[in-house]
Amino acid sequence: MKGLSRLLLAPALAAVLLLPCSPTNAARRGGVSPYDGTWSVAIYTLRGDCGSVRVAAQIVGGRVYSKDQSYQANGAVGANGVIRVSVASGRLSASGSGRLSQNSGAGRWRSSRGECSGTWSAARRAGYY
């Protein structure tokens, strides 16, 4: 069970950039954000045994999401670049926060039960989608 939890938590953390809405709907609701675009996000575990992973994510209208619909998440980027997100997959959940600048970002994350924590970094990719 510990192995399964570890295997599920890393992808769940990767999904910090997931929302259960389409890019078109998010853009209509949220307008345009200076952080909109495609981002490469690396999630590092510094404490615990949850693994590390790199994912592609998109921000549209200040909302962050992934095309992977297997996780539930909520998150947004403020006008000042502050980002806060929470993600859940089954019984596993985590939250993260940090700050984005024009082309990069960084922050911290923590699992809900505190068994794992770490950092994340992001870099904007060329092109919007």
HELIX and SHEET records of a PDB file:
HELIX    1   1 LYS A    2  ALA A   14  1                                  13    
HELIX    2   2 ALA A   15  LEU A   17  5                                   3    
HELIX    3   3 PRO A   23  GLY A   30  1                                   8    
SHEET    1   A 8 ARG A  63  TYR A  65  0                                        
SHEET    2   A 8 VAL A  53  VAL A  60 -1                                        
SHEET    3   A 8 GLY A  37  ARG A  47 -1                                        
SHEET    4   A 8 SER A 117  ARG A 124 -1                                        
SHEET    5   A 8 SER A 104  SER A 111 -1                                        
SHEET    6   A 8 LEU A  92  LEU A 100 -1                                        
SHEET    7   A 8 VAL A  82  SER A  89 -1                                        
SHEET    8   A 8 GLN A  72  VAL A  77 -1                                        
END                                                                             
